[in-house]
Amino acid sequence: MKSKVHEKGYRNRPLTDEQKTSNIKKSKIRARVEHVFSFMEQSTKGLVLKSLGIVRATGIIGLINLTFNLFRYEQIKRLKIIT
């Protein structure tokens, strides 16, 4: 398994260039994932589902994901990232 935890520099022992690039790669992935969860947290008043059964909970999660994808698509079109 590969560690996905950032490496830390200490006094009189700064990070090497290899460690810095490794931290940058990890940050790019982490930021993208955390933005998705923060959107869900803020737009649905938390990630707590109140439903009966796994089927309904799965449906609700699917609708939340669809909502995120629609908002993200609109944002990408507005910023003209894709045409």
N, C-alpha and C positions, 0 to 999 in steps of 0.2 A: 504494500500500500504506500501511496505517496502522501506526505504530510501537506495539508492545505492551510496550515497555520503560518502566519508571517514570522519571519525571523527578526530578532531584535538585536540591535547593537548595544554595546555596553561601554562604559567609560574606558578610554584608552584601548578600545577594541571595536572600531567602527565596522559597519557592514562592508563586505567586499562587493565589487561590481556585480558579480554573479548573484549574490544574495539580493542586491537591489533590484535586478531585473526579474528575479523570481518573485519578489514581493509585488512588483508592478503587474506581472501576469495574474497573480492571485487576486489583486485588487480589482482588475477589470472584470473578472468573473463574479466576484463577490458583489460589486456595485450593481451589476445588471440584475442579479437575483434579489438583492435587497430592495431595489426599486419596485419590483413586482410585488413583494410582500408589503411594502409600505403603502403602495396604492390600495391594495386589498384591505389593509388595516384601516386606512383613513376613509375610504369610500363606503365600506360596509359596516362601519362602526365596530370594528373588531373582527377577528377571525373565529368568533364563537358561533357555532351553528346550533339552532334550536329546531330540530326536526326529529321525526320518528322514523327510524330505520336507516340503514346504510344506503339504500337506493335513493331515497329523497336527499340525503346529505350529498351523495355523489352528484345528483342533478343540480343542487344548489351550487356546489363547487364549480361544476361545468359552466353554469350561468355567470358566476363571478369571473371565471377565466375568459369567457366570451366578452364580457363587459370590458375587461382590461385590454383585450386584443383590439376591440373597437376604438377605445380611447387612444391606444397607442398608434393605430392606423391613422386616425384623424390627426394626431400630433405630427406624425411623419409626413403626411400630405401637406399640412399647414407649414411646416418648416422646409418643405420642398427637398427632403432628403432623397425621396424617390419620386419619379414622375408618373 
